[in-house]
Amino acid sequence: TLPRGSIVVTAIHTTEHPFIVSKGTVRAFIEGIGWETITAPHIGITKPMTRRVALIVEDCVWTTFHVTDKTDPDEIAAEVAVPTWQILKEELCRSSQS
């Protein structure tokens, strides 16, 4: 739930996953795409490497769905997103070396 007037910067999503905006209106900026107005009801797909800046125009309910076998919220967050591009770059470098 996001209150009107909020500004939200997401982590960098590492997976493709669906989301639903079931209430409200959001102006979202996605690097490489630009500004998009999302008004409920809306179903969308988040692509890997996506980071959004969201301006909450009307009180909003935004729900994201992730496939995981984990139950700890911190472990889930670490699995589906990274907080900075530098961390993502470091993870990609480690993956390519193994």
ZAPA-286019 format. One record per residue (C-alpha): residue number from 1; x, y, z; residue in one letter. Coordinates in Angstrom, 2 decimals. Layout:
<atoms>
<atom nuro="NUM" u="X" v="Y" w="Z" filo="A"/>
...
</atoms>
This chain:
<atoms>
<atom nuro="1" u="0.00" v="0.00" w="0.00" filo="T"/>
<atom nuro="2" u="1.47" v="3.32" w="-1.10" filo="L"/>
<atom nuro="3" u="-0.05" v="6.63" w="0.06" filo="P"/>
<atom nuro="4" u="-0.75" v="9.51" w="-2.32" filo="R"/>
<atom nuro="5" u="2.23" v="11.85" w="-2.64" filo="G"/>
<atom nuro="6" u="4.85" v="9.16" w="-1.96" filo="S"/>
<atom nuro="7" u="7.93" v="8.74" w="-4.10" filo="I"/>
<atom nuro="8" u="9.27" v="5.19" w="-4.29" filo="V"/>
<atom nuro="9" u="12.54" v="3.99" w="-5.83" filo="V"/>
<atom nuro="10" u="12.59" v="0.24" w="-6.27" filo="T"/>
<atom nuro="11" u="15.52" v="-2.11" w="-6.01" filo="A"/>
<atom nuro="12" u="16.79" v="-3.56" w="-9.29" filo="I"/>
<atom nuro="13" u="14.66" v="-6.57" w="-10.14" filo="H"/>
<atom nuro="14" u="16.64" v="-9.65" w="-11.15" filo="T"/>
<atom nuro="15" u="13.69" v="-11.77" w="-12.29" filo="T"/>
<atom nuro="16" u="10.74" v="-11.49" w="-14.65" filo="E"/>
<atom nuro="17" u="7.52" v="-11.49" w="-12.64" filo="H"/>
<atom nuro="18" u="3.93" v="-10.23" w="-12.77" filo="P"/>
<atom nuro="19" u="2.50" v="-7.35" w="-10.78" filo="F"/>
<atom nuro="20" u="-1.00" v="-5.98" w="-10.23" filo="I"/>
<atom nuro="21" u="-2.07" v="-2.44" w="-9.38" filo="V"/>
<atom nuro="22" u="-5.49" v="-3.03" w="-7.83" filo="S"/>
<atom nuro="23" u="-6.09" v="0.51" w="-6.57" filo="K"/>
<atom nuro="24" u="-4.93" v="4.00" w="-7.47" filo="G"/>
<atom nuro="25" u="-2.72" v="5.70" w="-10.04" filo="T"/>
<atom nuro="26" u="1.06" v="5.78" w="-10.30" filo="V"/>
<atom nuro="27" u="3.44" v="7.66" w="-12.60" filo="R"/>
<atom nuro="28" u="6.41" v="5.34" w="-13.04" filo="A"/>
<atom nuro="29" u="9.74" v="6.08" w="-14.68" filo="F"/>
<atom nuro="30" u="11.69" v="3.12" w="-16.06" filo="I"/>
<atom nuro="31" u="15.21" v="3.69" w="-17.37" filo="E"/>
<atom nuro="32" u="15.29" v="3.22" w="-21.14" filo="G"/>
<atom nuro="33" u="11.49" v="3.42" w="-21.41" filo="I"/>
<atom nuro="34" u="10.50" v="6.71" w="-19.79" filo="G"/>
<atom nuro="35" u="7.38" v="7.75" w="-17.89" filo="W"/>
<atom nuro="36" u="4.28" v="5.59" w="-17.81" filo="E"/>
<atom nuro="37" u="0.95" v="6.22" w="-16.08" filo="T"/>
<atom nuro="38" u="-0.44" v="3.09" w="-14.47" filo="I"/>
<atom nuro="39" u="-4.06" v="3.19" w="-13.28" filo="T"/>
<atom nuro="40" u="-5.93" v="0.39" w="-11.53" filo="A"/>
<atom nuro="41" u="-6.98" v="-2.13" w="-12.51" filo="P"/>
<atom nuro="42" u="-3.68" v="-2.98" w="-14.22" filo="H"/>
<atom nuro="43" u="-1.72" v="-6.20" w="-14.72" filo="I"/>
<atom nuro="44" u="1.88" v="-5.95" w="-15.90" filo="G"/>
<atom nuro="45" u="5.16" v="-7.81" w="-16.18" filo="I"/>
<atom nuro="46" u="8.41" v="-6.59" w="-14.64" filo="T"/>
<atom nuro="47" u="11.45" v="-7.52" w="-16.73" filo="K"/>
<atom nuro="48" u="14.85" v="-8.37" w="-15.25" filo="P"/>
<atom nuro="49" u="17.14" v="-5.35" w="-14.76" filo="M"/>
<atom nuro="50" u="14.14" v="-3.05" w="-14.15" filo="T"/>
<atom nuro="51" u="14.32" v="-0.25" w="-11.59" filo="R"/>
<atom nuro="52" u="11.37" v="2.12" w="-11.22" filo="R"/>
<atom nuro="53" u="10.87" v="5.54" w="-9.72" filo="V"/>
<atom nuro="54" u="7.19" v="5.77" w="-8.83" filo="A"/>
<atom nuro="55" u="5.25" v="8.93" w="-8.03" filo="L"/>
<atom nuro="56" u="2.03" v="7.93" w="-6.27" filo="I"/>
<atom nuro="57" u="-0.75" v="10.07" w="-7.72" filo="V"/>
<atom nuro="58" u="-3.63" v="8.37" w="-5.83" filo="E"/>
<atom nuro="59" u="-3.44" v="5.96" w="-2.86" filo="D"/>
<atom nuro="60" u="-2.21" v="2.76" w="-4.44" filo="C"/>
<atom nuro="61" u="-2.16" v="-0.98" w="-3.83" filo="V"/>
<atom nuro="62" u="0.67" v="-2.57" w="-5.86" filo="W"/>
<atom nuro="63" u="1.22" v="-6.32" w="-5.53" filo="T"/>
<atom nuro="64" u="4.23" v="-8.15" w="-6.95" filo="T"/>
<atom nuro="65" u="4.41" v="-11.93" w="-7.38" filo="F"/>
<atom nuro="66" u="7.67" v="-13.91" w="-7.17" filo="H"/>
<atom nuro="67" u="8.23" v="-17.65" w="-7.55" filo="V"/>
<atom nuro="68" u="10.43" v="-18.94" w="-4.73" filo="T"/>
<atom nuro="69" u="10.78" v="-21.80" w="-2.30" filo="D"/>
<atom nuro="70" u="12.06" v="-19.44" w="0.40" filo="K"/>
<atom nuro="71" u="9.89" v="-18.25" w="3.31" filo="T"/>
<atom nuro="72" u="12.11" v="-15.61" w="4.95" filo="D"/>
<atom nuro="73" u="11.26" v="-12.14" w="3.56" filo="P"/>
<atom nuro="74" u="14.91" v="-11.01" w="3.64" filo="D"/>
<atom nuro="75" u="16.05" v="-14.11" w="1.73" filo="E"/>
<atom nuro="76" u="13.28" v="-13.60" w="-0.84" filo="I"/>
<atom nuro="77" u="14.25" v="-9.95" w="-1.32" filo="A"/>
<atom nuro="78" u="17.91" v="-10.92" w="-1.82" filo="A"/>
<atom nuro="79" u="16.88" v="-13.55" w="-4.38" filo="E"/>
<atom nuro="80" u="14.67" v="-11.31" w="-6.55" filo="V"/>
<atom nuro="81" u="16.37" v="-7.91" w="-6.38" filo="A"/>
<atom nuro="82" u="19.58" v="-6.06" w="-5.65" filo="V"/>
<atom nuro="83" u="19.73" v="-2.54" w="-4.16" filo="P"/>
<atom nuro="84" u="22.39" v="-1.06" w="-6.49" filo="T"/>
<atom nuro="85" u="23.85" v="-1.48" w="-9.97" filo="W"/>
<atom nuro="86" u="27.30" v="-2.02" w="-8.41" filo="Q"/>
<atom nuro="87" u="26.10" v="-5.08" w="-6.49" filo="I"/>
<atom nuro="88" u="24.46" v="-6.43" w="-9.65" filo="L"/>
<atom nuro="89" u="27.68" v="-5.87" w="-11.61" filo="K"/>
<atom nuro="90" u="29.70" v="-7.71" w="-8.95" filo="E"/>
<atom nuro="91" u="27.22" v="-10.62" w="-8.94" filo="E"/>
<atom nuro="92" u="27.32" v="-10.88" w="-12.73" filo="L"/>
<atom nuro="93" u="31.14" v="-10.88" w="-12.70" filo="C"/>
<atom nuro="94" u="31.19" v="-13.68" w="-10.09" filo="R"/>
<atom nuro="95" u="28.68" v="-15.71" w="-12.11" filo="S"/>
<atom nuro="96" u="30.69" v="-15.41" w="-15.31" filo="S"/>
<atom nuro="97" u="33.85" v="-16.60" w="-13.55" filo="Q"/>
<atom nuro="98" u="32.29" v="-19.84" w="-12.31" filo="S"/>
</atoms>
